């Protein structure tokens, strides 16, 4: 991911690979009886850290740094008031039919997540110091669990890392920060 004040949508490479991997096994786990969730308050906010089934991840959930790679079935979540690197800020459903190609998913992400990013942060994505990645269905979750959900996940890149791959820990939501 490229860092700078004017960026092109360079998220596709590693972010798409990561996002596709994140939901892969989770649907199968959900089908087979996973589905654990975090303790939440009446507004749906996580109230204590937990490891949850990826299908239990919701808009507003914050996740600490993770060394996970490849397909995962779960995610760690913490209250956003605790240090974390990622926050789910928006989600939408892909249309039924065949699983869209990577390019089609990216086009839909651009159409949906980028405007939502600006509304969430208070600064347009191209002008922001923040960045995002996304979680998408895999072929297995699409066909076996009717998974159509795409989740957009915001983070703050470390400006000292010119590759844009290192994320800073933040405390609190990035909503309305204008960064």
Biotite code that builds the C-alpha atoms (Angstrom):
import biotite.structure as struc

atoms = struc.array([
    struc.Atom([0.000, 0.000, 0.000], chain_id="A", res_id=1, res_name="UNK", atom_name="CA", element="C"),
    struc.Atom([1.272, 3.323, -0.953], chain_id="A", res_id=2, res_name="UNK", atom_name="CA", element="C"),
    struc.Atom([1.481, 6.165, 1.534], chain_id="A", res_id=3, res_name="UNK", atom_name="CA", element="C"),
    struc.Atom([1.106, 9.794, 0.581], chain_id="A", res_id=4, res_name="UNK", atom_name="CA", element="C"),
    struc.Atom([-1.342, 12.625, 0.289], chain_id="A", res_id=5, res_name="UNK", atom_name="CA", element="C"),
    struc.Atom([-2.391, 11.664, -3.221], chain_id="A", res_id=6, res_name="UNK", atom_name="CA", element="C"),
    struc.Atom([-2.648, 7.954, -3.704], chain_id="A", res_id=7, res_name="UNK", atom_name="CA", element="C"),
    struc.Atom([-3.965, 5.683, -6.356], chain_id="A", res_id=8, res_name="UNK", atom_name="CA", element="C"),
    struc.Atom([-5.914, 2.647, -5.304], chain_id="A", res_id=9, res_name="UNK", atom_name="CA", element="C"),
    struc.Atom([-2.834, 0.497, -4.775], chain_id="A", res_id=10, res_name="UNK", atom_name="CA", element="C"),
    struc.Atom([-4.650, -1.630, -2.245], chain_id="A", res_id=11, res_name="UNK", atom_name="CA", element="C"),
    struc.Atom([-5.375, -4.450, -4.636], chain_id="A", res_id=12, res_name="UNK", atom_name="CA", element="C"),
    struc.Atom([-2.220, -6.551, -4.383], chain_id="A", res_id=13, res_name="UNK", atom_name="CA", element="C"),
    struc.Atom([-1.497, -7.536, -0.816], chain_id="A", res_id=14, res_name="UNK", atom_name="CA", element="C"),
    struc.Atom([-4.706, -6.155, 0.642], chain_id="A", res_id=15, res_name="UNK", atom_name="CA", element="C"),
    struc.Atom([-6.921, -8.162, -1.679], chain_id="A", res_id=16, res_name="UNK", atom_name="CA", element="C"),
    struc.Atom([-4.902, -11.295, -1.049], chain_id="A", res_id=17, res_name="UNK", atom_name="CA", element="C"),
    struc.Atom([-5.176, -10.700, 2.698], chain_id="A", res_id=18, res_name="UNK", atom_name="CA", element="C"),
    struc.Atom([-8.848, -9.881, 2.525], chain_id="A", res_id=19, res_name="UNK", atom_name="CA", element="C"),
    struc.Atom([-9.679, -12.946, 0.489], chain_id="A", res_id=20, res_name="UNK", atom_name="CA", element="C"),
    struc.Atom([-7.774, -15.080, 2.935], chain_id="A", res_id=21, res_name="UNK", atom_name="CA", element="C"),
    struc.Atom([-9.494, -13.709, 5.996], chain_id="A", res_id=22, res_name="UNK", atom_name="CA", element="C"),
    struc.Atom([-12.946, -15.091, 5.319], chain_id="A", res_id=23, res_name="UNK", atom_name="CA", element="C"),
    struc.Atom([-11.989, -18.333, 3.622], chain_id="A", res_id=24, res_name="UNK", atom_name="CA", element="C"),
    struc.Atom([-12.233, -20.898, 6.355], chain_id="A", res_id=25, res_name="UNK", atom_name="CA", element="C"),
    struc.Atom([-14.504, -18.844, 8.550], chain_id="A", res_id=26, res_name="UNK", atom_name="CA", element="C"),
    struc.Atom([-17.633, -19.800, 6.688], chain_id="A", res_id=27, res_name="UNK", atom_name="CA", element="C"),
    struc.Atom([-16.750, -23.430, 6.922], chain_id="A", res_id=28, res_name="UNK", atom_name="CA", element="C"),
    struc.Atom([-16.188, -22.985, 10.639], chain_id="A", res_id=29, res_name="UNK", atom_name="CA", element="C"),
    struc.Atom([-19.545, -21.234, 10.920], chain_id="A", res_id=30, res_name="UNK", atom_name="CA", element="C"),
    struc.Atom([-21.233, -24.029, 8.994], chain_id="A", res_id=31, res_name="UNK", atom_name="CA", element="C"),
    struc.Atom([-19.587, -26.548, 11.262], chain_id="A", res_id=32, res_name="UNK", atom_name="CA", element="C"),
    struc.Atom([-20.665, -24.771, 14.435], chain_id="A", res_id=33, res_name="UNK", atom_name="CA", element="C"),
    struc.Atom([-18.230, -21.928, 15.155], chain_id="A", res_id=34, res_name="UNK", atom_name="CA", element="C"),
    struc.Atom([-20.002, -18.640, 15.667], chain_id="A", res_id=35, res_name="UNK", atom_name="CA", element="C"),
    struc.Atom([-18.530, -17.483, 18.974], chain_id="A", res_id=36, res_name="UNK", atom_name="CA", element="C"),
    struc.Atom([-19.016, -13.763, 19.606], chain_id="A", res_id=37, res_name="UNK", atom_name="CA", element="C"),
    struc.Atom([-17.641, -11.111, 21.944], chain_id="A", res_id=38, res_name="UNK", atom_name="CA", element="C"),
    struc.Atom([-19.459, -9.628, 24.906], chain_id="A", res_id=39, res_name="UNK", atom_name="CA", element="C"),
    struc.Atom([-21.201, -6.490, 23.689], chain_id="A", res_id=40, res_name="UNK", atom_name="CA", element="C"),
    struc.Atom([-23.081, -3.600, 25.256], chain_id="A", res_id=41, res_name="UNK", atom_name="CA", element="C"),
    struc.Atom([-26.595, -2.558, 24.239], chain_id="A", res_id=42, res_name="UNK", atom_name="CA", element="C"),
    struc.Atom([-25.155, -0.569, 21.308], chain_id="A", res_id=43, res_name="UNK", atom_name="CA", element="C"),
    struc.Atom([-23.276, -3.621, 20.005], chain_id="A", res_id=44, res_name="UNK", atom_name="CA", element="C"),
    struc.Atom([-19.820, -2.391, 21.053], chain_id="A", res_id=45, res_name="UNK", atom_name="CA", element="C"),
    struc.Atom([-17.269, -4.954, 22.240], chain_id="A", res_id=46, res_name="UNK", atom_name="CA", element="C"),
    struc.Atom([-16.874, -4.620, 26.023], chain_id="A", res_id=47, res_name="UNK", atom_name="CA", element="C"),
    struc.Atom([-13.926, -6.968, 26.567], chain_id="A", res_id=48, res_name="UNK", atom_name="CA", element="C"),
    struc.Atom([-11.310, -8.604, 24.401], chain_id="A", res_id=49, res_name="UNK", atom_name="CA", element="C"),
    struc.Atom([-12.267, -11.892, 22.796], chain_id="A", res_id=50, res_name="UNK", atom_name="CA", element="C"),
    struc.Atom([-11.454, -14.238, 19.986], chain_id="A", res_id=51, res_name="UNK", atom_name="CA", element="C"),
    struc.Atom([-14.510, -14.464, 17.721], chain_id="A", res_id=52, res_name="UNK", atom_name="CA", element="C"),
    struc.Atom([-15.621, -16.331, 14.638], chain_id="A", res_id=53, res_name="UNK", atom_name="CA", element="C"),
    struc.Atom([-14.914, -14.122, 11.616], chain_id="A", res_id=54, res_name="UNK", atom_name="CA", element="C"),
    struc.Atom([-18.649, -14.119, 10.799], chain_id="A", res_id=55, res_name="UNK", atom_name="CA", element="C"),
    struc.Atom([-19.267, -12.414, 14.163], chain_id="A", res_id=56, res_name="UNK", atom_name="CA", element="C"),
    struc.Atom([-17.134, -9.410, 13.130], chain_id="A", res_id=57, res_name="UNK", atom_name="CA", element="C"),
    struc.Atom([-19.290, -6.275, 12.917], chain_id="A", res_id=58, res_name="UNK", atom_name="CA", element="C"),
    struc.Atom([-19.005, -2.634, 11.900], chain_id="A", res_id=59, res_name="UNK", atom_name="CA", element="C"),
    struc.Atom([-17.407, -0.810, 14.821], chain_id="A", res_id=60, res_name="UNK", atom_name="CA", element="C"),
    struc.Atom([-15.276, -3.764, 15.938], chain_id="A", res_id=61, res_name="UNK", atom_name="CA", element="C"),
    struc.Atom([-11.615, -3.027, 16.622], chain_id="A", res_id=62, res_name="UNK", atom_name="CA", element="C"),
    struc.Atom([-8.855, -5.596, 16.214], chain_id="A", res_id=63, res_name="UNK", atom_name="CA", element="C"),
    struc.Atom([-5.364, -5.606, 17.715], chain_id="A", res_id=64, res_name="UNK", atom_name="CA", element="C"),
    struc.Atom([-2.301, -6.307, 15.604], chain_id="A", res_id=65, res_name="UNK", atom_name="CA", element="C"),
    struc.Atom([-2.240, -9.873, 14.384], chain_id="A", res_id=66, res_name="UNK", atom_name="CA", element="C"),
    struc.Atom([0.445, -12.077, 12.900], chain_id="A", res_id=67, res_name="UNK", atom_name="CA", element="C"),
    struc.Atom([-2.154, -14.155, 11.065], chain_id="A", res_id=68, res_name="UNK", atom_name="CA", element="C"),
    struc.Atom([-1.710, -14.821, 7.408], chain_id="A", res_id=69, res_name="UNK", atom_name="CA", element="C"),
    struc.Atom([-3.563, -17.079, 5.040], chain_id="A", res_id=70, res_name="UNK", atom_name="CA", element="C"),
    struc.Atom([-7.117, -18.179, 5.659], chain_id="A", res_id=71, res_name="UNK", atom_name="CA", element="C"),
    struc.Atom([-8.355, -17.731, 9.189], chain_id="A", res_id=72, res_name="UNK", atom_name="CA", element="C"),
    struc.Atom([-11.513, -18.715, 10.979], chain_id="A", res_id=73, res_name="UNK", atom_name="CA", element="C"),
    struc.Atom([-11.455, -16.168, 13.774], chain_id="A", res_id=74, res_name="UNK", atom_name="CA", element="C"),
    struc.Atom([-10.305, -12.702, 14.784], chain_id="A", res_id=75, res_name="UNK", atom_name="CA", element="C"),
    struc.Atom([-9.303, -11.057, 18.017], chain_id="A", res_id=76, res_name="UNK", atom_name="CA", element="C"),
    struc.Atom([-11.413, -8.038, 18.953], chain_id="A", res_id=77, res_name="UNK", atom_name="CA", element="C"),
    struc.Atom([-10.999, -5.497, 21.747], chain_id="A", res_id=78, res_name="UNK", atom_name="CA", element="C"),
    struc.Atom([-12.959, -2.476, 22.909], chain_id="A", res_id=79, res_name="UNK", atom_name="CA", element="C"),
    struc.Atom([-11.933, 0.435, 20.688], chain_id="A", res_id=80, res_name="UNK", atom_name="CA", element="C"),
    struc.Atom([-10.801, 2.263, 23.838], chain_id="A", res_id=81, res_name="UNK", atom_name="CA", element="C"),
    struc.Atom([-7.908, -0.238, 24.031], chain_id="A", res_id=82, res_name="UNK", atom_name="CA", element="C"),
    struc.Atom([-4.878, -0.240, 21.692], chain_id="A", res_id=83, res_name="UNK", atom_name="CA", element="C"),
    struc.Atom([-5.681, -1.748, 18.291], chain_id="A", res_id=84, res_name="UNK", atom_name="CA", element="C"),
    struc.Atom([-4.611, -1.443, 14.652], chain_id="A", res_id=85, res_name="UNK", atom_name="CA", element="C"),
    struc.Atom([-7.791, -2.148, 12.665], chain_id="A", res_id=86, res_name="UNK", atom_name="CA", element="C"),
    struc.Atom([-11.432, -1.037, 12.831], chain_id="A", res_id=87, res_name="UNK", atom_name="CA", element="C"),
    struc.Atom([-14.321, -2.260, 10.685], chain_id="A", res_id=88, res_name="UNK", atom_name="CA", element="C"),
    struc.Atom([-15.938, 0.946, 9.435], chain_id="A", res_id=89, res_name="UNK", atom_name="CA", element="C"),
    struc.Atom([-18.348, -0.175, 6.708], chain_id="A", res_id=90, res_name="UNK", atom_name="CA", element="C"),
    struc.Atom([-19.833, -3.260, 5.119], chain_id="A", res_id=91, res_name="UNK", atom_name="CA", element="C"),
    struc.Atom([-21.942, -4.117, 2.095], chain_id="A", res_id=92, res_name="UNK", atom_name="CA", element="C"),
    struc.Atom([-23.201, -7.184, 0.262], chain_id="A", res_id=93, res_name="UNK", atom_name="CA", element="C"),
    struc.Atom([-22.141, -8.294, -3.191], chain_id="A", res_id=94, res_name="UNK", atom_name="CA", element="C"),
    struc.Atom([-24.899, -9.181, -5.661], chain_id="A", res_id=95, res_name="UNK", atom_name="CA", element="C"),
    struc.Atom([-25.985, -12.799, -5.997], chain_id="A", res_id=96, res_name="UNK", atom_name="CA", element="C"),
    struc.Atom([-24.746, -14.843, -8.921], chain_id="A", res_id=97, res_name="UNK", atom_name="CA", element="C"),
    struc.Atom([-21.242, -16.093, -9.559], chain_id="A", res_id=98, res_name="UNK", atom_name="CA", element="C"),
    struc.Atom([-18.417, -14.963, -7.279], chain_id="A", res_id=99, res_name="UNK", atom_name="CA", element="C"),
    struc.Atom([-17.108, -11.731, -8.816], chain_id="A", res_id=100, res_name="UNK", atom_name="CA", element="C"),
    struc.Atom([-13.532, -11.625, -10.097], chain_id="A", res_id=101, res_name="UNK", atom_name="CA", element="C"),
    struc.Atom([-10.856, -9.803, -8.105], chain_id="A", res_id=102, res_name="UNK", atom_name="CA", element="C"),
    struc.Atom([-11.183, -6.831, -10.478], chain_id="A", res_id=103, res_name="UNK", atom_name="CA", element="C"),
    struc.Atom([-14.972, -6.752, -10.060], chain_id="A", res_id=104, res_name="UNK", atom_name="CA", element="C"),
    struc.Atom([-14.641, -6.910, -6.286], chain_id="A", res_id=105, res_name="UNK", atom_name="CA", element="C"),
    struc.Atom([-12.071, -4.126, -6.330], chain_id="A", res_id=106, res_name="UNK", atom_name="CA", element="C"),
    struc.Atom([-14.383, -1.958, -8.471], chain_id="A", res_id=107, res_name="UNK", atom_name="CA", element="C"),
    struc.Atom([-17.216, -2.525, -5.988], chain_id="A", res_id=108, res_name="UNK", atom_name="CA", element="C"),
    struc.Atom([-14.877, -1.768, -3.060], chain_id="A", res_id=109, res_name="UNK", atom_name="CA", element="C"),
    struc.Atom([-13.884, 1.496, -4.752], chain_id="A", res_id=110, res_name="UNK", atom_name="CA", element="C"),
    struc.Atom([-17.539, 2.377, -5.340], chain_id="A", res_id=111, res_name="UNK", atom_name="CA", element="C"),
    struc.Atom([-18.637, 1.543, -1.781], chain_id="A", res_id=112, res_name="UNK", atom_name="CA", element="C"),
    struc.Atom([-15.731, 1.764, 0.685], chain_id="A", res_id=113, res_name="UNK", atom_name="CA", element="C"),
    struc.Atom([-14.089, 4.944, -0.584], chain_id="A", res_id=114, res_name="UNK", atom_name="CA", element="C"),
    struc.Atom([-17.192, 7.163, -0.147], chain_id="A", res_id=115, res_name="UNK", atom_name="CA", element="C"),
    struc.Atom([-17.904, 5.474, 3.214], chain_id="A", res_id=116, res_name="UNK", atom_name="CA", element="C"),
    struc.Atom([-14.293, 6.156, 4.246], chain_id="A", res_id=117, res_name="UNK", atom_name="CA", element="C"),
    struc.Atom([-14.760, 9.908, 3.695], chain_id="A", res_id=118, res_name="UNK", atom_name="CA", element="C"),
    struc.Atom([-18.016, 9.935, 5.646], chain_id="A", res_id=119, res_name="UNK", atom_name="CA", element="C"),
    struc.Atom([-16.480, 7.913, 8.488], chain_id="A", res_id=120, res_name="UNK", atom_name="CA", element="C"),
    struc.Atom([-13.207, 9.836, 8.841], chain_id="A", res_id=121, res_name="UNK", atom_name="CA", element="C"),
    struc.Atom([-14.330, 13.298, 7.757], chain_id="A", res_id=122, res_name="UNK", atom_name="CA", element="C"),
    struc.Atom([-11.563, 13.443, 5.133], chain_id="A", res_id=123, res_name="UNK", atom_name="CA", element="C"),
    struc.Atom([-11.613, 11.923, 1.672], chain_id="A", res_id=124, res_name="UNK", atom_name="CA", element="C"),
    struc.Atom([-9.513, 8.771, 1.305], chain_id="A", res_id=125, res_name="UNK", atom_name="CA", element="C"),
    struc.Atom([-7.133, 10.346, -1.243], chain_id="A", res_id=126, res_name="UNK", atom_name="CA", element="C"),
    struc.Atom([-6.335, 13.183, 1.198], chain_id="A", res_id=127, res_name="UNK", atom_name="CA", element="C"),
    struc.Atom([-6.192, 11.072, 4.355], chain_id="A", res_id=128, res_name="UNK", atom_name="CA", element="C"),
    struc.Atom([-3.224, 9.813, 6.367], chain_id="A", res_id=129, res_name="UNK", atom_name="CA", element="C"),
    struc.Atom([-5.325, 6.690, 6.972], chain_id="A", res_id=130, res_name="UNK", atom_name="CA", element="C"),
    struc.Atom([-5.836, 3.729, 4.678], chain_id="A", res_id=131, res_name="UNK", atom_name="CA", element="C"),
    struc.Atom([-8.064, 0.667, 4.484], chain_id="A", res_id=132, res_name="UNK", atom_name="CA", element="C"),
    struc.Atom([-8.236, -2.942, 3.399], chain_id="A", res_id=133, res_name="UNK", atom_name="CA", element="C"),
    struc.Atom([-11.205, -5.241, 2.974], chain_id="A", res_id=134, res_name="UNK", atom_name="CA", element="C"),
    struc.Atom([-12.496, -8.677, 3.851], chain_id="A", res_id=135, res_name="UNK", atom_name="CA", element="C"),
    struc.Atom([-14.338, -10.568, 1.111], chain_id="A", res_id=136, res_name="UNK", atom_name="CA", element="C"),
    struc.Atom([-15.895, -13.964, 0.519], chain_id="A", res_id=137, res_name="UNK", atom_name="CA", element="C"),
    struc.Atom([-13.815, -16.768, -0.912], chain_id="A", res_id=138, res_name="UNK", atom_name="CA", element="C"),
    struc.Atom([-15.062, -19.339, -3.400], chain_id="A", res_id=139, res_name="UNK", atom_name="CA", element="C"),
    struc.Atom([-15.760, -21.736, -0.510], chain_id="A", res_id=140, res_name="UNK", atom_name="CA", element="C"),
    struc.Atom([-17.686, -19.215, 1.603], chain_id="A", res_id=141, res_name="UNK", atom_name="CA", element="C"),
    struc.Atom([-19.554, -17.927, -1.448], chain_id="A", res_id=142, res_name="UNK", atom_name="CA", element="C"),
    struc.Atom([-20.812, -21.347, -2.485], chain_id="A", res_id=143, res_name="UNK", atom_name="CA", element="C"),
    struc.Atom([-21.091, -23.158, 0.855], chain_id="A", res_id=144, res_name="UNK", atom_name="CA", element="C"),
    struc.Atom([-22.291, -20.401, 3.178], chain_id="A", res_id=145, res_name="UNK", atom_name="CA", element="C"),
    struc.Atom([-23.938, -17.912, 0.807], chain_id="A", res_id=146, res_name="UNK", atom_name="CA", element="C"),
    struc.Atom([-21.380, -15.342, 2.009], chain_id="A", res_id=147, res_name="UNK", atom_name="CA", element="C"),
    struc.Atom([-21.797, -12.046, 0.142], chain_id="A", res_id=148, res_name="UNK", atom_name="CA", element="C"),
    struc.Atom([-20.447, -9.668, 2.796], chain_id="A", res_id=149, res_name="UNK", atom_name="CA", element="C"),
    struc.Atom([-17.539, -7.296, 2.193], chain_id="A", res_id=150, res_name="UNK", atom_name="CA", element="C"),
    struc.Atom([-16.175, -5.462, 5.227], chain_id="A", res_id=151, res_name="UNK", atom_name="CA", element="C"),
    struc.Atom([-14.008, -2.355, 4.938], chain_id="A", res_id=152, res_name="UNK", atom_name="CA", element="C"),
    struc.Atom([-11.320, -2.078, 7.620], chain_id="A", res_id=153, res_name="UNK", atom_name="CA", element="C"),
    struc.Atom([-9.520, 1.194, 8.389], chain_id="A", res_id=154, res_name="UNK", atom_name="CA", element="C"),
    struc.Atom([-6.044, 1.593, 9.859], chain_id="A", res_id=155, res_name="UNK", atom_name="CA", element="C"),
    struc.Atom([-3.283, 4.162, 10.324], chain_id="A", res_id=156, res_name="UNK", atom_name="CA", element="C"),
    struc.Atom([-0.113, 3.323, 8.371], chain_id="A", res_id=157, res_name="UNK", atom_name="CA", element="C"),
    struc.Atom([3.225, 3.987, 10.057], chain_id="A", res_id=158, res_name="UNK", atom_name="CA", element="C"),
    struc.Atom([4.656, 7.017, 8.192], chain_id="A", res_id=159, res_name="UNK", atom_name="CA", element="C"),
    struc.Atom([8.195, 5.735, 8.929], chain_id="A", res_id=160, res_name="UNK", atom_name="CA", element="C"),
    struc.Atom([7.477, 2.638, 6.798], chain_id="A", res_id=161, res_name="UNK", atom_name="CA", element="C"),
    struc.Atom([7.610, 3.753, 3.170], chain_id="A", res_id=162, res_name="UNK", atom_name="CA", element="C"),
    struc.Atom([6.045, 0.457, 2.051], chain_id="A", res_id=163, res_name="UNK", atom_name="CA", element="C"),
    struc.Atom([2.849, 1.382, 3.917], chain_id="A", res_id=164, res_name="UNK", atom_name="CA", element="C"),
    struc.Atom([2.604, -2.145, 5.332], chain_id="A", res_id=165, res_name="UNK", atom_name="CA", element="C"),
    struc.Atom([3.208, -1.328, 9.017], chain_id="A", res_id=166, res_name="UNK", atom_name="CA", element="C"),
    struc.Atom([0.199, -0.225, 11.006], chain_id="A", res_id=167, res_name="UNK", atom_name="CA", element="C"),
    struc.Atom([0.271, 2.038, 14.043], chain_id="A", res_id=168, res_name="UNK", atom_name="CA", element="C"),
    struc.Atom([-1.614, 1.135, 17.182], chain_id="A", res_id=169, res_name="UNK", atom_name="CA", element="C"),
    struc.Atom([-4.354, 3.604, 17.988], chain_id="A", res_id=170, res_name="UNK", atom_name="CA", element="C"),
    struc.Atom([-6.657, 4.038, 20.954], chain_id="A", res_id=171, res_name="UNK", atom_name="CA", element="C"),
    struc.Atom([-10.244, 5.050, 20.269], chain_id="A", res_id=172, res_name="UNK", atom_name="CA", element="C"),
    struc.Atom([-12.211, 4.985, 17.065], chain_id="A", res_id=173, res_name="UNK", atom_name="CA", element="C"),
    struc.Atom([-10.888, 6.656, 13.937], chain_id="A", res_id=174, res_name="UNK", atom_name="CA", element="C"),
    struc.Atom([-14.416, 7.895, 13.217], chain_id="A", res_id=175, res_name="UNK", atom_name="CA", element="C"),
    struc.Atom([-14.539, 11.656, 12.731], chain_id="A", res_id=176, res_name="UNK", atom_name="CA", element="C"),
    struc.Atom([-10.800, 12.145, 13.309], chain_id="A", res_id=177, res_name="UNK", atom_name="CA", element="C"),
    struc.Atom([-10.258, 13.974, 10.019], chain_id="A", res_id=178, res_name="UNK", atom_name="CA", element="C"),
    struc.Atom([-6.825, 12.330, 9.685], chain_id="A", res_id=179, res_name="UNK", atom_name="CA", element="C"),
])
